[in-house]
Each structure stands twice: as structure tokens, then as C-alpha cells.
Amino acid sequence: MTAPTDSEQDQAGHPRAGPRHAAPPGEALATAPTAAALEEVLTAAFAPVALEVVDDSHLHAGHAGAREGRHFTVRIRSARFTGLSRVARHRLVYDALAVWMPRGIHALAIDAQAP
């Protein structure tokens, strides 16, 4: 196994969360993402000690963005976030979910913490 290149590492030198354009495991990209699908991807990417993904879409019914995709809140606690700034932690989460962003996530609220 070769070491990750700089483009495959985050700012702290950790391997990036996962491939940016690979299909999420067990999910067809033709469908909108579900909280369970996001949990599966985040669990694989971060091995979190705590994870909660909430679909908040019902709170935005009638909102213009509701037609563009789903609204989620992610609360995640993982050792991968140790020593990283809030921005770096959020980037890792966005990297892990990148395949879903243009395919059905309109809004993503993130609370990413180290244990």
C-alpha cells in the first residue's frame, strides 16, 4: 500500500475522508439521500464514537430550497477531528458527502467534534 499524496491528505496530513466521486455504499445515486445513507458514508469515513444524522426537510416545507434537495443536521464525534479547526472538520465531512451534495442535499448543518 502506498502513502497518500498531498492531494489525498487533509491539512493535518490525515488521509481524506474518501473518494469524492465514488457511489455511496449500498445506495443508488438516482434517489435522494436519506439519513441512513449519510450515516453509512460517515461511519465508513470516520469510525465515529457518536453519530446522529437528522433529516430536517419537513421543517422547510414550502421553502424555495425544499425543491432543490433535502436538509440534514449531522452531529459527529470522531478521533479523526482531533487537532483540527472547525473549518477543517467541516471540510472533511463535506469531502465524505461530496457525491451527495449535487444529488439531493440542499442544506447541511454540521457539528463535528473530537472525543
C-alpha positions as CSV (number, residue, x, y, z in Angstrom):
1,M,0.0,0.0,0.0
2,T,1.4,3.4,-0.9
3,A,1.3,6.5,1.2
4,P,-1.4,9.1,0.2
5,T,-0.2,12.0,-1.9
6,D,-0.7,15.6,-0.7
7,S,-3.9,15.8,-2.7
8,E,-5.2,12.8,-0.8
9,Q,-4.5,14.3,2.6
10,D,-6.3,16.9,4.7
11,Q,-4.4,19.8,6.3
12,A,-3.4,17.7,9.3
13,G,-1.9,15.1,7.0
14,H,-4.7,12.6,7.6
15,P,-6.0,10.7,4.5
16,R,-9.0,12.4,3.1
17,A,-12.4,11.1,4.2
18,G,-13.0,9.1,1.0
19,P,-13.2,9.2,-2.8
20,R,-15.1,12.4,-3.8
21,H,-17.0,10.8,-6.7
22,A,-17.5,7.2,-5.7
23,A,-21.0,5.9,-5.3
24,P,-22.0,5.6,-1.6
25,P,-22.1,2.0,-0.5
26,G,-25.5,0.4,-0.9
27,E,-27.2,3.4,-2.4
28,A,-28.3,4.3,-5.9
29,L,-27.5,7.8,-6.8
30,A,-30.7,8.3,-8.7
31,T,-32.6,8.6,-5.4
32,A,-32.4,11.4,-2.9
33,P,-30.1,10.8,0.0
34,T,-31.6,9.5,3.3
35,A,-30.3,10.0,6.8
36,A,-29.4,6.3,6.9
37,A,-27.4,6.6,3.6
38,L,-25.5,9.6,5.1
39,E,-24.9,7.7,8.3
40,E,-23.4,4.8,6.3
41,V,-21.0,7.0,4.5
42,L,-19.9,8.9,7.6
43,T,-19.5,5.8,9.6
44,A,-17.2,4.3,6.9
45,A,-15.2,7.5,6.6
46,F,-14.7,8.4,10.3
47,A,-15.4,5.4,12.5
48,P,-17.2,7.8,14.9
49,V,-17.8,7.2,18.6
50,A,-21.1,9.1,18.2
51,L,-23.1,9.9,15.1
52,E,-26.6,11.4,14.6
53,V,-28.0,12.4,11.2
54,V,-31.4,14.1,11.3
55,D,-33.5,14.8,8.2
56,D,-34.8,18.3,8.8
57,S,-36.6,18.6,5.4
58,H,-40.1,18.6,6.9
59,L,-39.1,21.9,8.7
60,H,-38.5,23.6,5.4
61,A,-41.7,22.6,3.5
62,G,-42.7,25.4,1.3
63,H,-39.2,27.0,1.4
64,A,-37.7,27.6,-2.0
65,G,-34.7,25.3,-1.1
66,A,-37.0,22.4,-0.3
67,R,-37.5,21.8,-4.0
68,E,-33.7,21.7,-4.6
69,G,-33.0,18.9,-2.1
70,R,-33.1,17.7,1.5
71,H,-32.0,19.4,4.7
72,F,-29.9,17.5,7.2
73,T,-28.2,18.1,10.6
74,V,-25.1,16.0,11.3
75,R,-23.7,15.6,14.8
76,I,-20.5,13.5,14.7
77,R,-17.7,12.8,17.2
78,S,-14.5,11.1,15.8
79,A,-10.9,10.9,16.7
80,R,-10.2,12.0,13.1
81,F,-11.1,15.5,14.1
82,T,-8.5,15.7,16.9
83,G,-6.4,18.9,16.5
84,L,-8.4,20.2,13.5
85,S,-10.0,23.6,13.3
86,R,-13.8,23.8,12.8
87,V,-13.3,24.6,9.2
88,A,-11.0,21.6,8.6
89,R,-13.5,19.3,10.4
90,H,-16.4,20.6,8.2
91,R,-14.3,20.2,5.1
92,L,-13.7,16.5,5.9
93,V,-17.4,16.0,6.4
94,Y,-18.2,17.7,3.1
95,D,-15.5,15.7,1.4
96,A,-17.1,12.5,2.7
97,L,-20.5,13.5,1.5
98,A,-19.4,15.2,-1.8
99,V,-21.1,12.7,-4.0
100,W,-24.4,13.6,-2.4
101,M,-24.1,17.4,-2.5
102,P,-25.2,17.9,-6.1
103,R,-27.6,15.0,-5.9
104,G,-30.1,16.0,-3.3
105,I,-28.6,17.8,-0.3
106,H,-29.7,21.4,-0.2
107,A,-28.5,22.2,3.3
108,L,-26.2,20.6,5.8
109,A,-25.7,21.7,9.4
110,I,-22.6,20.2,10.9
111,D,-21.5,19.7,14.5
112,A,-18.2,17.8,14.2
113,Q,-16.1,17.3,17.4
114,A,-13.2,15.3,18.6
115,P,-13.8,12.9,21.5
